[in-house]
Amino acid sequence: MARTARAAAPVPLLLAAAVAAILLRIAEPRVLLTLHDFGGVGDGVADDTKALADAWAAACAAGDDVILNVPAGKTFQIWPLTLAGPCSSEIKLLISGNIVAPASPSDWGPGDHRQWLHFLNVHDLKVTGGGIIDGRGEQWWAQSSCEEAQPAPKAVHFEDCQGISVMGITLQNSQQYHLTFTRCSHVEANYLRVTSPEDSVNTNGIHLVDSRNVHIMDNLISTGDDCVSIVGNCTDVRLRAISCGPGHGISIGTLGVDNSVDYVEKIKVDTLFISNAENGVRVRTTKNGGGGFARKVKFKSIVMRNVSNPIIVDQGNSDDPEGSFEAQVYAAATAVRVEKINYIDIAGTSASDHAMTFSCSDAMPCRHLSLTNVNLTRVHGRNASSYCRKAYGRSIGTVIPESCLSKEDFVQQAPRHSEEDEEEYSDS
């Protein structure tokens, strides 16, 4: 019996050690701040901008990890504000209540208001809490057609930030883009609800500029523009499990604007449901000038419902609204390369005749395009068609409508590609 008792002794010791470890983690220094601590009212009428600014300054200066809480059941009206870093430690911004913008553009006062909530040079920030960020952009959209109107601001803009997680909140009715990352890295934007009316202007859901190592997953996005847009120099971007629509779908580009040189590569998009949208998955370059490429892009496991342009590569982008579609794409002359784009397991219905459009340029034909198991029909079961110009690639498995891609062998003066290029092109 004594031997048995000695053998059992380590079990409670291990349990005690585990409990002690948990208690030590709980006891780690952590500061809890709320907007109420800094004079926040939260009635949706008072100006709570200073309260948020002061709370952020205190959180940023704290030596220990900080939870900064926007309390539930309250609505805090915030004017344009930059929340800058770097900070002394990790901050968790727990948005449990609501943050709203001033409703009228005239209330914003003079100055250049290109963004509303602006996070600058911040590292290791988590934004969560289940609350709502509401841009109240209705009056901005209404004045968008006026020549004298000031440009609408981005709602939530992260600039020069690293290690950012935005998770489990609602972003709605942005003045312009809902959530923007510019020159950011190691970003997660997951479990978000991003919404604005179908007719709201330039209300992209998530917008990436010059950013890398970005994961956008498990989101519902329903806006007046692109669900997700990727421009500038972006690499290592993963989009997964997204419900998109209405809006303009998933967009890479426009690339090459104002003669910019843009490099977008290593983009993986899979497990999407896109409905009632203007586009499905699109790659777009400017008509003239610019440089760079969009390459090594994979669109996989996507279901379309009533989408006007389910698959589209557009290097035409003509400014002549009265010209025919064929004339527009014929005029295209861009220096941005589009190559190594794979479309795999894509099915659904098209709201237009052209379920697949590859309108590439004389100056820079599209190369190494690949269609694998694509089945797109017109709404109500009618047959759809495909359109190609200067587009080269191949088809694997069942492809409906029939592919119009030309074989790679017919690309004139194309540089010989390496075995590594061929392996990437073959990757499914």
C-alpha positions as CSV (number, residue, x, y, z in Angstrom):
1,M,0.0,0.0,0.0
2,A,2.8,2.4,0.9
3,R,4.4,1.8,-2.5
4,T,1.1,2.5,-4.2
5,A,0.7,5.8,-2.3
6,R,4.2,6.9,-3.2
7,A,3.5,6.1,-6.9
8,A,0.4,8.2,-6.8
9,A,2.0,11.2,-5.1
10,P,3.3,12.9,-8.3
11,V,-0.2,13.3,-9.7
12,P,-1.4,16.0,-7.2
13,L,2.0,17.6,-7.4
14,L,1.6,17.9,-11.2
15,L,-1.9,19.3,-10.8
16,A,-0.7,21.8,-8.3
17,A,2.1,22.8,-10.6
18,A,-0.3,23.3,-13.5
19,V,-2.7,25.4,-11.3
20,A,0.3,27.5,-10.1
21,A,1.3,28.1,-13.7
22,I,-2.2,29.2,-14.6
23,L,-2.3,31.5,-11.6
24,L,1.0,33.0,-12.6
25,R,-0.2,33.7,-16.1
26,I,-3.4,35.3,-14.7
27,A,-1.2,37.3,-12.3
28,E,1.0,38.7,-15.0
29,P,0.9,42.5,-15.0
30,R,-2.0,43.8,-17.1
31,V,-3.6,47.2,-17.1
32,L,-7.3,47.7,-17.7
33,L,-8.5,51.1,-18.9
34,T,-11.9,52.3,-20.1
35,L,-13.0,55.4,-21.9
36,H,-15.0,56.3,-18.8
37,D,-11.7,56.6,-16.9
38,F,-10.8,59.5,-19.2
39,G,-14.1,61.4,-19.2
40,G,-15.9,59.5,-22.0
41,V,-19.7,60.1,-22.0
42,G,-20.9,57.5,-24.5
43,D,-24.3,59.0,-25.2
44,G,-23.8,59.2,-29.0
45,V,-24.0,63.0,-28.8
46,A,-21.1,64.3,-26.8
47,D,-17.6,64.6,-28.4
48,D,-15.6,61.7,-26.9
49,T,-12.5,62.2,-29.1
50,K,-10.3,63.6,-26.3
51,A,-11.3,60.7,-24.0
52,L,-10.2,58.1,-26.6
53,A,-7.0,60.1,-27.4
54,D,-6.1,60.3,-23.7
55,A,-6.9,56.7,-23.1
56,W,-4.7,55.6,-26.0
57,A,-1.9,57.8,-24.8
58,A,-2.0,56.2,-21.3
59,A,-2.3,52.7,-22.8
60,C,0.6,53.3,-25.2
61,A,2.9,54.6,-22.4
62,A,2.0,51.8,-20.0
63,G,4.9,49.4,-19.2
64,D,2.6,46.4,-19.0
65,D,0.2,44.8,-21.5
66,V,-3.0,46.9,-21.7
67,I,-6.7,46.2,-22.3
68,L,-8.4,49.4,-23.5
69,N,-12.1,49.0,-23.3
70,V,-14.9,50.8,-25.2
71,P,-17.7,49.8,-22.8
72,A,-20.8,47.9,-23.9
73,G,-24.1,49.6,-24.1
74,K,-22.5,52.9,-24.9
75,T,-22.0,54.9,-28.1
76,F,-19.0,57.1,-28.4
77,Q,-18.9,59.8,-31.1
78,I,-15.3,60.3,-32.3
79,W,-14.0,63.0,-34.6
80,P,-10.9,62.2,-36.9
81,L,-8.1,60.9,-34.7
82,T,-4.7,59.4,-35.2
83,L,-3.6,56.8,-32.7
84,A,0.1,56.6,-33.0
85,G,2.8,54.3,-31.8
86,P,5.2,52.6,-31.2
87,C,3.9,51.7,-27.8
88,S,5.7,50.3,-24.8
89,S,3.8,47.0,-24.8
90,E,0.9,45.0,-26.5
91,I,-2.5,46.7,-26.5
92,K,-5.8,45.0,-26.8
93,L,-8.5,47.4,-27.9
94,L,-11.7,45.8,-26.7
95,I,-14.6,47.4,-28.6
96,S,-17.7,46.1,-26.8
97,G,-19.8,49.2,-27.4
98,N,-20.2,51.5,-30.4
99,I,-17.9,54.0,-32.0
100,V,-19.6,56.4,-34.5
101,A,-18.4,59.2,-36.7
102,P,-20.0,62.7,-37.0
103,A,-22.8,62.3,-39.4
104,S,-22.4,65.4,-41.5
105,P,-19.2,66.2,-43.5
106,S,-19.6,69.8,-42.4
107,D,-19.2,68.7,-38.8
108,W,-15.7,67.5,-39.5
109,G,-14.4,71.0,-39.8
110,P,-11.7,72.4,-42.0
111,G,-8.6,70.5,-43.0
112,D,-7.6,67.4,-44.9
113,H,-9.7,64.5,-43.6
114,R,-8.4,61.5,-45.5
115,Q,-9.1,59.1,-42.7
116,W,-11.3,58.9,-39.7
117,L,-9.7,56.4,-37.2
118,H,-6.0,56.3,-38.1
119,F,-3.6,53.9,-36.5
120,L,0.0,54.9,-37.3
121,N,3.2,53.0,-36.7
122,V,1.6,50.6,-34.1
123,H,2.9,47.2,-33.4
124,D,1.2,44.2,-31.6
125,L,-2.3,45.5,-31.5
126,K,-5.5,43.4,-31.2
127,V,-8.8,44.9,-31.9
128,T,-11.8,42.8,-30.8
129,G,-14.8,42.8,-28.6
130,G,-17.9,42.3,-30.7
131,G,-18.8,46.0,-31.0
132,I,-19.6,48.2,-33.9
133,I,-17.6,50.9,-35.8
134,D,-20.1,53.0,-37.7
135,G,-18.8,55.6,-40.2
136,R,-22.3,57.0,-40.8
137,G,-21.3,57.7,-44.4
138,E,-24.7,58.5,-45.9
139,Q,-24.0,62.2,-46.4
140,W,-20.6,61.5,-47.8
141,W,-22.0,59.2,-50.4
142,A,-24.7,61.8,-51.3
143,Q,-22.2,64.5,-52.1
144,S,-19.7,62.2,-54.0
145,S,-21.0,63.4,-57.4
146,C,-20.4,67.1,-56.6
147,E,-17.1,68.4,-58.0
148,E,-16.5,70.7,-55.1
149,A,-17.0,68.0,-52.5
150,Q,-14.0,67.0,-50.4
151,P,-12.8,63.4,-50.8
152,A,-14.5,61.0,-48.4
153,P,-12.1,59.6,-45.6
154,K,-11.1,56.0,-45.1
155,A,-13.0,54.8,-42.0
156,V,-10.4,52.6,-40.2
157,H,-6.8,53.0,-41.6
158,F,-3.7,51.1,-40.4
159,E,-0.6,52.6,-41.7
160,D,3.0,51.4,-41.2
161,C,1.8,48.8,-38.7
162,Q,3.0,45.3,-37.8
163,G,1.4,42.5,-35.9
164,I,-2.2,43.7,-36.2
165,S,-5.3,41.5,-35.5
166,V,-8.8,42.8,-36.2
167,M,-11.3,40.2,-35.1
168,G,-15.0,39.8,-34.2
169,I,-16.3,43.3,-34.7
170,T,-18.7,45.0,-37.2
171,L,-17.6,47.8,-39.5
172,Q,-20.5,49.5,-41.3
173,N,-21.5,52.5,-43.4
174,S,-17.9,53.7,-44.0
175,Q,-17.4,57.1,-45.6
176,Q,-15.1,55.4,-48.1
177,Y,-13.1,52.2,-47.5
178,H,-14.1,50.4,-44.4
179,L,-10.8,48.8,-43.4
180,T,-7.5,49.7,-45.0
181,F,-3.9,48.4,-44.4
182,T,-1.1,50.5,-46.0
183,R,2.5,49.3,-45.7
184,C,1.5,46.8,-43.0
185,S,2.8,43.3,-42.3
186,H,1.7,40.2,-40.3
187,V,-2.0,41.2,-40.3
188,E,-5.1,39.2,-39.5
189,A,-8.6,40.4,-40.3
190,N,-10.9,37.6,-39.3
191,Y,-14.6,37.0,-38.2
192,L,-15.7,40.4,-39.3
193,R,-19.0,41.7,-40.5
194,V,-18.5,44.5,-43.0
195,T,-21.6,46.1,-44.4
196,S,-22.9,49.2,-46.3
197,P,-25.7,49.7,-48.8
198,E,-25.3,48.4,-52.4
199,D,-25.4,51.9,-53.8
200,S,-22.8,53.4,-51.3
201,V,-19.9,54.9,-53.2
202,N,-16.3,53.6,-52.9
203,T,-17.1,51.6,-49.8
204,N,-14.6,48.8,-50.3
205,G,-14.7,46.2,-47.5
206,I,-11.0,45.5,-46.9
207,H,-8.3,47.4,-48.9
208,L,-4.7,46.3,-49.0
209,V,-1.9,48.7,-50.2
210,D,1.8,47.7,-50.2
211,S,1.3,45.1,-47.5
212,R,2.5,41.5,-46.9
213,N,1.7,38.5,-44.8
214,V,-2.0,39.2,-44.6
215,H,-4.7,36.7,-43.6
216,I,-8.4,37.6,-44.3
217,M,-10.7,34.8,-43.2
218,D,-14.2,33.9,-42.1
219,N,-15.7,37.2,-43.0
220,L,-19.1,38.5,-44.2
221,I,-18.6,41.4,-46.6
222,S,-21.5,43.2,-48.2
223,T,-20.7,46.7,-49.6
224,G,-21.1,49.1,-52.5
225,D,-17.6,48.3,-54.0
226,D,-15.0,45.6,-53.8
227,C,-15.3,43.2,-51.0
228,V,-11.5,42.9,-50.9
229,S,-9.1,45.0,-53.1
230,I,-5.4,44.5,-53.4
231,V,-3.2,47.3,-55.0
232,G,0.4,48.5,-54.9
233,N,3.1,46.0,-53.8
234,C,1.4,43.2,-52.0
235,T,2.7,39.7,-51.4
236,D,1.8,36.6,-49.3
237,V,-1.9,37.4,-49.0
238,R,-4.5,34.7,-48.0
239,L,-8.2,35.1,-48.4
240,R,-10.4,32.2,-47.2
241,A,-14.0,31.5,-46.2
242,I,-15.5,34.8,-47.2
243,S,-19.1,35.6,-48.1
244,C,-19.1,38.5,-50.6
245,G,-21.9,40.4,-52.2
246,P,-23.4,42.5,-53.3
247,G,-20.5,44.7,-54.4
248,H,-17.7,44.4,-56.9
249,G,-16.2,41.1,-55.8
250,I,-12.5,40.3,-55.1
251,S,-10.2,42.6,-57.0
252,I,-6.5,42.7,-57.7
253,G,-5.9,46.2,-59.0
254,T,-6.2,48.6,-60.6
255,L,-2.4,48.2,-61.0
256,G,-0.1,50.7,-62.8
257,V,-2.2,53.8,-62.1
258,D,-0.3,57.1,-62.6
259,N,2.6,55.2,-64.1
260,S,3.2,53.4,-60.8
261,V,5.2,50.1,-60.8
262,D,3.2,47.6,-58.8
263,Y,4.2,44.0,-57.8
264,V,1.4,41.7,-56.6
265,E,2.2,38.0,-56.1
266,K,1.6,35.0,-54.0
267,I,-2.1,35.6,-53.5
268,K,-4.2,32.6,-52.5
269,V,-8.0,32.9,-52.5
270,D,-10.2,30.0,-51.7
271,T,-13.6,28.9,-50.2
272,L,-15.6,31.9,-51.3
273,F,-19.3,32.5,-51.9
274,I,-19.9,35.5,-54.2
275,S,-23.5,36.5,-55.0
276,N,-25.3,39.4,-56.8
277,A,-22.0,41.1,-57.4
278,E,-20.7,43.1,-60.4
279,N,-17.5,41.0,-60.5
280,G,-16.4,37.7,-59.1
281,V,-12.6,37.5,-59.1
282,R,-10.9,40.2,-61.1
283,V,-7.4,41.2,-62.1
284,R,-7.2,44.8,-63.5
285,T,-4.5,47.0,-64.8
286,T,-4.5,50.5,-66.1
287,K,-4.9,51.1,-69.8
288,N,-1.6,52.9,-70.5
289,G,1.8,53.1,-68.7
290,G,2.7,51.7,-65.4
291,G,4.8,48.6,-64.8
292,G,5.2,45.6,-62.6
293,F,3.1,42.4,-62.5
294,A,0.3,40.4,-61.0
295,R,1.4,36.8,-60.8
296,K,1.3,33.6,-58.8
297,V,-2.3,34.0,-58.0
298,K,-4.6,31.1,-57.2
299,F,-8.4,31.3,-57.1
300,K,-9.9,28.1,-55.8
301,S,-13.1,26.6,-54.6
302,I,-15.4,29.5,-55.3
303,V,-19.2,29.4,-55.8
304,M,-20.8,32.3,-57.8
305,R,-24.5,33.2,-57.9
306,N,-25.8,35.8,-60.3
307,V,-22.4,37.5,-60.8
308,S,-22.0,39.8,-63.9
309,N,-18.3,39.0,-64.5
310,P,-17.5,35.8,-62.6
311,I,-13.9,35.6,-64.0
312,I,-12.3,38.7,-65.5
313,V,-8.8,39.9,-66.4
314,D,-9.2,43.5,-67.6
315,Q,-6.3,45.4,-69.2
316,G,-8.7,47.4,-71.4
317,N,-10.1,49.9,-68.9
318,S,-11.0,52.3,-71.7
319,D,-12.2,55.8,-70.8
320,D,-14.5,55.8,-73.8
321,P,-17.9,54.8,-72.4
322,E,-19.5,54.7,-75.9
323,G,-17.0,52.4,-77.5
324,S,-17.8,48.8,-77.9
325,F,-16.3,46.3,-75.5
326,E,-14.2,44.8,-78.2
327,A,-12.9,48.2,-79.2
328,Q,-12.0,49.0,-75.6
329,V,-10.0,45.9,-75.1
330,Y,-8.3,46.2,-78.5
331,A,-7.0,49.6,-77.5
332,A,-5.4,48.3,-74.3
333,A,-1.7,48.9,-74.0
334,T,-0.3,48.3,-70.6
335,A,3.2,47.5,-69.2
336,V,1.9,45.6,-66.2
337,R,2.3,41.8,-66.7
338,V,-0.4,39.4,-65.8
339,E,0.8,35.8,-65.6
340,K,0.6,32.5,-63.7
341,I,-3.1,33.0,-62.6
342,N,-4.8,29.7,-61.7
343,Y,-8.6,29.2,-61.5
344,I,-9.5,25.9,-59.9
345,D,-12.9,24.4,-59.0
346,I,-15.1,27.4,-59.7
347,A,-18.8,27.0,-60.4
348,G,-22.1,29.0,-60.5
349,T,-24.1,31.4,-62.6
350,S,-23.2,34.4,-64.6
351,A,-25.6,37.4,-65.0
352,S,-23.9,38.3,-68.3
353,D,-23.0,36.5,-71.6
354,H,-19.3,36.5,-70.8
355,A,-18.7,34.3,-67.8
356,M,-15.0,34.4,-68.5
357,T,-13.2,37.4,-69.9
358,F,-9.5,37.7,-70.5
359,S,-9.0,41.1,-72.2
360,C,-5.2,41.4,-72.3
361,S,-3.0,43.9,-74.2
362,D,-0.9,43.8,-77.3
363,A,2.0,45.2,-75.4
364,M,1.9,42.7,-72.6
365,P,-0.2,39.6,-73.3
366,C,-1.4,37.5,-70.4
367,R,0.6,34.3,-70.0
368,H,0.4,31.0,-68.1
369,L,-3.3,31.3,-67.3
370,S,-4.8,28.0,-66.1
371,L,-8.5,26.8,-65.9
372,T,-9.2,23.6,-64.0
373,N,-12.7,22.3,-63.4
374,V,-14.7,25.5,-64.1
375,N,-18.5,25.3,-64.6
376,L,-20.2,28.6,-65.2
377,T,-23.6,29.0,-66.9
378,R,-26.0,31.8,-67.5
379,V,-28.7,32.5,-64.9
380,H,-31.7,30.3,-65.6
381,G,-29.5,27.6,-67.1
382,R,-28.7,29.3,-70.4
383,N,-25.3,28.9,-72.0
384,A,-22.6,31.4,-71.3
385,S,-19.5,32.3,-73.4
386,S,-15.9,33.2,-72.9
387,Y,-13.9,36.1,-74.4
388,C,-10.2,36.2,-74.9
389,R,-7.8,38.7,-76.4
390,K,-4.0,38.1,-76.2
391,A,-4.6,35.6,-73.5
392,Y,-2.5,32.4,-73.3
393,G,-2.8,29.3,-71.1
394,R,-4.5,26.0,-70.8
395,S,-7.5,24.1,-69.6
396,I,-7.6,21.0,-67.4
397,G,-10.7,18.8,-66.7
398,T,-14.2,20.1,-67.5
399,V,-14.3,23.8,-68.4
400,I,-17.7,25.4,-69.1
401,P,-18.0,27.7,-71.1
402,E,-15.3,26.3,-73.4
403,S,-12.0,28.0,-72.9
404,C,-10.8,30.5,-75.5
405,L,-7.2,30.6,-74.2
406,S,-4.6,30.2,-76.8
407,K,-1.7,27.8,-76.3
408,E,1.5,29.1,-74.8
409,D,3.4,28.0,-77.9
410,F,1.8,30.9,-79.9
411,V,3.2,33.7,-77.7
412,Q,5.5,35.6,-79.9
413,Q,8.9,36.6,-78.6
414,A,8.0,35.2,-75.2
415,P,11.1,34.6,-73.0
416,R,11.8,30.9,-72.3
417,H,10.6,30.0,-68.9
418,S,12.5,27.9,-66.5
419,E,11.5,24.5,-65.0
420,E,10.7,26.4,-61.8
421,D,8.3,28.6,-63.7
422,E,6.6,25.6,-65.2
423,E,6.3,23.9,-61.8
424,E,4.6,27.0,-60.4
425,Y,2.3,27.2,-63.4
426,S,1.4,23.5,-62.9
427,D,0.7,23.9,-59.2
428,S,-3.0,23.3,-58.4
